[in-house]
Every structure is written in structure tokens, then in C-alpha cells.
């Protein structure tokens, strides 16, 4: 065996996972093999990858990304395999930057999961992105929207958030509309101001090129030539989510981001994001992207905190 050829084994959770992961008549394995130039040997729940170091590393990343998708959705499609391969190879538009930030740095995906997200943004009119804090769900969506605006592909960006976190009614807060919703929409302003200079943001808002609104103010509108982003979508009710998604006009894109573990709705009300994920999973033109703790790009401590909160609550109640 040549010195630059290595073998990497992956033990799968079960024979059932292997069958779904390998695809009909092992077609997904053949796609990975042909795309990356590796040898794949499957025996029961063991998958062995053999080939040049770099190719084996990419194949292992592809397999792990597909396993993540399988755990979330319970199935895979040929399109999923092609998308993941585009990401790990760094080919096509998935490898390019989204836009330039105010600092001059390029904004781009930094993990494989974020790469799948960017790919979905570029190829679908409606994207639902579910994941924990720090995975770049909203930040990447705003950067992508700014890139479309700068290139003239859209004429407007609308950033939306449900105003429910603090338990206060907008009418009881002081000031005009912007002042009332500012505490709820501050994360969207922060993302915009990192990507664009403050003067440009202000000018665009004064001219209605960029709108930042509470979800309740979206009713009755149809938006053409726009990118419409709903942040904290887990705090929308199913009725509000339906209302929001049907605002989609001609040459427009919708992105919904949220974390299903941080819902602030009353327990008796189902999250609109959770409901939409279930209802729209088979709708053509809609992409559902899941990110996890491996995609967190904040302080490494955030990853450990997320993992701790995902453990069963009973674990900490031992007497």
C-alpha cells in the first residue's frame, strides 16, 4: 500500500442506518466513491473508507453530514448526497463568499453544515434553518440578503421577528414603532451593522430599502423582489407562520431561522417553526436545513453549554 493511502473505518449505529445511508442498491456510496476517488467497503454496520488522505477526509466528512441529515429526517435523497459533496469538495457557489463585511473580510460558511445552509439559500425560494445559538443561522441569512441587494438581484430586505420574548405588549412601550420594537429586533441591527456601515444602514432604512419589523406588521402584505427573513421563528404560532410564508411575492426569497429548544410561547401553543418543518418537508422549492453544536462558531464554551442543556434534565436530579 502506498504511503499516502490510508484506511478509515466508520461504525454506524445499526444495520437500518447503513441501509438508508448507503442508498438504493448502494447508489449513494457509489456517488461518493466516484466523486472523491475513494474505495468504500460496507460490511453490515461498518463502512471502511480507503484512499489518499485528503480524499478519505472529505469522504468521512460527507458521510458524517449525511448521517446527521438522516438522524433529523429519517431518510436521504440523491440531492442530499450531491449537496453534501459540493460542500466538502468546496466546489461551485458553495465555496464562494456571501458578501464583503464592513471590516473588509469576506463573509462565508465556516463549517460543512453552514455550507449546506448557504447552498440551500442559493437554490431554494424558501429555506427553514433550525439550530442552536451561535450557528450563524441569522447572520449568514442577512449576509446573503445584503449580497443580493448589492448585486441588484433584489430591491429590498425585510427583517422580521416575533415580539414575544420579554412578555411585554408593544403598545405599552415608549416611543415610535422603531423605538418600541428595538429591544426585540436588536440582534438583526447588530448583524446588519457588522456587514454594512451604520450610515448605509440608516439611509437604506430611511428609504425603505431595508425594513425591520415585528411579525404582527407583516399581515396583508405581498413582497416582490425582496429577501424576507424571519428570525426566532420558533416563537411564531402556526397561524402566524402561515401568514408570514404566504407573503412571498414575485422574485422573492424567504428565510426562517430558529431554535426549537428555545421556544417562548405558552406550553399550550405549538411552535409555528416546528409545525412548518413537519408540513413543508416534502414541498418542492422548500429547503429545511438542520445545524447542530458542531456548527457553533462563537466562544467554544457555547458548544459545551448547548450540549449540557441538551442532556436529559433527570440526569441532574439524582439524590
N, C-alpha and C positions, 0 to 999 in steps of 0.2 A: 504493500500500500504506500502511495506517495506521501511525503511528509506533510503536504498541505491538505490532505484529505482526512476528515475527522468523522466520527460517528456520534450522533446524539440521540439517546432514547427518550421518549415521552410516554409515561404511563397514564393512560386515560382512566376515567372514573369507573367505567363499566363497558361491557360489550355493546350495550344500547347506544352509548355515546359514540363509540367507534363507528357503528353502522351509520349514524346520522352525520358524523363528521366526515367520513370518507366519501359519502355521496352515493347516488345510484351506480352500482357496479364499479365503485371506487373512482368515479369520474372526477370528483373534487381533488383526490390525491393526484390523479394524472395531470390535472390542470396545474397544480403546484409544482409537480415534477418537471413538466415541460417549460414552465415559466422561469424557474430558478435553476434548472440544471442539476437537480439533486436526485439521489436514489431514495425511494421511500419503500420500506418493508413493513407490512402490517401483519401482526400475529395476535389475534384476539384483541385484548385491550392495550397492546403495546405497539407503538409506532416508532420505528427506527429511521432516522434521517442520516444519510451519508453523502458526503461530497466536500468541495472546498469550504474552508472555514467561513468565509463571508456568505456563501450561498446557504450553508446549513443554518447560520444565524438568522438569515432572512426567512428561511422556511420555518424555523422554530417560532419566530415572531408571528408569522402568518397563521400557523396552527393555533397558537395561544389566543390570537384575536378571534379566530373562528370559534374556538371553544367558548370564549366569552359571549359571543353572539348567540351561540346555541343554548347556553345556560339561560340567557334572558328571554329568548323567543321560542325555544323548544324545537327549532328547525333551522335549516340553512337553504339558501338558493344559490344557483350558479353565479348570480350577480354579486352576492356577498363575497364569494371567492375572488372574483375579478377585482372588486373594490379593494379588498384587503391586500391583494398582490400589488395593485397600483401604489398603495401606501407604502408597503415595505420596500418596494423597489425604488421609491422616490421618483416615479415616472409621471408624466402628464402634468396636468394643472395642480394635482395634489401636492407636488413638490414646490410649487411657486409660492411667493409671499402673497398675503391678502392685500396689504396696503402698507404705506410708509407711516410710521408714527411721528408724532411731533418731535421726538428726540432724534429722528433721522434713521432709527433702526427699522428693519422690516418686521412686520407682524406676520408670523407663520405658525403652523401647527408644530408642536414640540413633542408630541407623543403619537403613537400609532392610532390610539383612539381619537385624538384630535384630528389626525389625518383623515380618518373615516368621516368625521363630522364635516370637515372642510369639503371633502368630496361630495357629501350629501347636499351641502349648501349650493354647490355649483351645478348640481344635476337634477334638483327637485324644486318644485314650486312651494311645497310646504314641508318643513322639517321640524320634528319634535325631538328635542335633545334632553335626555334625562341623566342626571348625575349629581354627585355630591359637590359641596362648596369647593372652590379652588380649581375646578377642572377646566375653566375657561369657556364655559357654555355661552355666557352673555358677551364676554369680552371679544371672542372670536366672531360672534354674530354681528356685533357692532362694527368691528374692523372690516368684515366682509361687506357690510352695507355701505360703509364710507368709501370703500374701493369702488363699488358700483356707482355711487354718486359722483365720485371724482372722474370716472371714465365716461359719464353721461349715459350709462345704461338704465339708470332710474333718475327720477327728478325729485324724489322726496324720501325721507326716512322718518318713520313713526315709531317711537319707543313707548311701550305701554307696560304698566304694572298694576296689579290689583292693590288697592289701598286698604289693606285689612290688617297689616302686621301689628300696628300699635293699638288696635281696638278703638280708635277714635273716628268720629264721623267728620268728613271734610267740612261740612257746614259749620262746625264748632271751632275750626282752626282759623287763626287770624290771617288777614291779607287777601290778595287776589288769588286766582287759580294756581299760578305758578308757586306762590308762597305756600298755599295750602297743601299742595302735593309734593313739595320739595323734599320733606323728610322721607317719603316713600320712594321717590324716584332718584334720590341721591346717588345710588350705585350706577345708574345709567349716565348721569352727568359725569361721574368720575371716569368711566370708561371713555366717553367722548373726549374729555379734556386731556386724556393721555394720548389719544390718537390724533386729535386736531388741536390747534391753538385756540385759546379761550375766545379771542376776538372773532375768529371764524365761526365758532360755535354760536356765539351771540348773534352774529349777523345772519346766519342761517336760520336761527330760531325767530328772529325779528321778521324774516321774510317767509316764514312757514315752510322753509325747505327741510328743517328738522322740527318735528313736534315731539314733545314728551308729555304723555297724558296718563291719567288714571284709566283703568279699564272701562269704568262706567261711561266715560265720554266717547266710547267708540260706537255706541249703538246708533244705527241709522245711516252710517257712512259706508261708502264704497270707494276704495282707494286704488287708483290706476297709477302705473309707472312708479311704484313705491316698494320699499322694503319695510315690512311691518314686523316688529319684534315684540313679543310678549315675554317679559321676564317674570320669574317667580310664578310660572303658570300653575303650579300645584295649589295656589291659593285662589284660583278661579273655580267657580262652580261649573257643573256640566252645562247649564244653560248659558252661562257667560262664555264658556269656551266655544260653544256652538256659534254664539253671536259673533265672537271675535274671528273665528275661522272663516265665516261667511262674509267678512269684509273684503276678501280677496277680489281685486279688480283685474283689468287687462294689464299684462306685462308687470305683474306684481309678484312679490315673494313674501311668504310668511314664515317666521321662525318662532317657535315656542320653546322656552327653556324652563327647567325647574328641577327640584329635588323632592322626590316623593316621600322622603323621610323627614321633611321639614314643613309639613302642611299645618297652616294656622287656622284652617276652617274648623267650625264646630264638628265634633266627632260624628254627629248625625248626618253630615253632608259629605258626599263623596267628592274627592278631588276631580276637578274638570280635566286635569292633565292625565290622571290615571284612567279616567273614562275615555279620553280621546285616544290614548295609546291602545286600548282594547278595541275600540270601534274602527280605527283607521289603519290597523296593521296590514290589511290586505287591499287598501285603496291605492290604485295606480297614481303616481305623481307625489305620494306622501312618503317621506323617509323618516324612520324612527331610529335614533342613534342613542346608544347607551354608553356612558362613560363611567369609570369607577376610580377607586383610590390610586390606581397606577397612573392616572392622567392628571393628578393634582400637581400643580406647578407653583404652589405657594410654599411657605416655610415647611420643611419636611415634617415638622411636628404636627401639621394639619392632617397629614396622612394617618399618623398614629391615633390622633383624636377621632377621626372618622371611623377607623377600624374599631376603636373602643366602644363607640356608640352603636356600631352595627352588631356587637356581640349580644346574645340574649340577656335581657335585663335580670333574669333569675340568677345569672352567674354571680352577680354582685350582692345577692341577698342570702348568702349562706350564713348560717348562725354557728 
